[in-house]
Every structure is written in C-alpha cells, then in structure tokens.
C-alpha cells in the first residue's frame, strides 16, 4: 500500500509539473522531451546573446551560468529521473524516497532558471522599462510604488542567507502580489500552490560573483536595468484574466 501511494504521488507530481509549465507558457522552454516511458529535459536556448545584458550582467557570467550551471541541473535531474524510473519498476520504495531530494534540487534549478532567463531582456528590447498595464497598477496598489517594490525585493534578496531566490509572486487566492524568498533551488511552488512566479532573481553567487564579487547588493541594484517587465505583465494578465 505504501509503495502504491508513492506511485500515485509520482504520477501526480509529473502532472503538476506539466500543468504548471503549461500555465506559465514554459512547456517548450523547459525543453521537455517525452518518450513512451520517461520524460527528460534539455537546455533551453536563450532569447538573446550572452553579452546582450552588459553592463548589468557580463557575457562571461551569462555563458557560464547557462552552459555550465543550468546544464548541470538538467543533467542531474534527468539522471535522477532515470534512477527513479528504475526504482519504481523494481518496487524499491527506499530508493524512491532517497531520490526525492535530488529531484527537488535539480528539477527546481531547471524550473527556476528557465523562468529567470525569461525575466531578463536587453535594454534595446525593453529591458529595465518600468511595468505598465495591469501589473503596474497592482504594484502601486500592493506596494505603494514601483520604487518601494524594488527596495523591498533588494532588501529581501540581500538578507537571504546562503543561496536562493527572491520572487515577485501573484497569490491567486488573495488576488494580490507579494515578495517571497526560497532557499537553494526550491521553486516558488514550495511556498504554496496558489503562488505564481512573475519575476525571480537568482541570488546564488554563481549569478554575480565573477563581476560583483561578494557585493550582492550591487548586483541586485543593477539587475533592474535588464528586467523584462513585459514578460511579467504577460503572465500576470493571463493568470488574472
């Protein structure tokens, strides 16, 4: 009975990942490759060149971040999924349980970074332009001003101990936007199924150290110059329609 419960949870988890990706328009971007038995993932292409976000984020950081770090999460996630598939086939409940942390960490890293790349845009393509439309109004309503939101996210991101993410999230139950943080590579969904990521900022050192050294606040200050508010507004309008 316990193993049957694990099987059911695996099926539900896979369905939730597919549905969540579809809701955010991330299906193709997640690089989902489906075979008859096993789903694996591949590295999504960036919608801009590695150097397109300079001087806010250097081309070297973007290349390493995308090709090395994001790829590592995908490689390890696919490996864990294969091991999980084998363990499920053998009825090895202990192995299934033991793989959950690797699946959460690496799968979360893939999901988070796929969102992160979409949250950025070169200045010539609108990066850094303040949010307009419905999201702009929501920010003024829930935070008082756009500047107040930036100040709060910068403070939350700078204060986050160790590695993690700072998020602008839509709470679909409360119908308001809020700032959340997650540790390590935990995706926003771990804070609540009602939360939809509008904007996520990576505050792992690999996202900024080569350029900003240990001065995370400077990285947080400058990244707003390449934030893609058009994408965030698109997600917000879709989720509140």
C-alpha positions, 0 to 999 in steps of 0.5 A: 500500500505504501509503495502504491501511494508513492506511485500515485504521488509520482504520477501526480507530481509529473502532472503538476509539473506539466500543468504548471509549465503549461500555465506559465507558457514554459512547456517548450522552454523547459525543453521537455522531451517525452518518450513512451516511458520517461520524460527528460529535459534539455537546455533551453536556448536563450532569447538573446546573446550572452553579452546582450545584458552588459553592463548589468550582467557580463557575457562571461557570467551569462555563458557560464551560468547557462552552459555550465550551471543550468546544464548541470541541473538538467543533467542531474535531474534527468539522471535522477529521473532515470534512477527513479524510473528504475526504482519504481519498476523494481518496487524499491520504495527506499530508493524512491524516497532517497531520490526525492531530494535530488529531484527537488534540487535539480528539477527546481534549478531547471524550473527556476532558471528557465523562468529567470532567463525569461525575466531578463531582456536587453535594454534595446528590447525593453529591458529595465522599462518600468511595468505598465498595464495591469501589473503596474497598477497592482504594484502601486496598489500592493506596494505603494510604488514601483520604487518601494517594490524594488527596495523591498525585493533588494532588501529581501534578496540581500538578507537571504542567507546562503543561496536562493531566490527572491520572487515577485509572486501573484497569490491567486487566492488573495488576488494580490502580489507579494515578495517571497524568498526560497532557499537553494533551488526550491521553486516558488511552488514550495511556498504554496500552490496558489503562488505564481512566479512573475519575476525571480532573481537568482541570488546564488553567487554563481549569478554575480560573483565573477563581476560583483564579487561578494557585493550582492547588493550591487548586483541586485541594484543593477539587475533592474536595468535588464528586467523584462517587465513585459514578460511579467505583465504577460503572465500576470494578465493571463493568470488574472484574466 
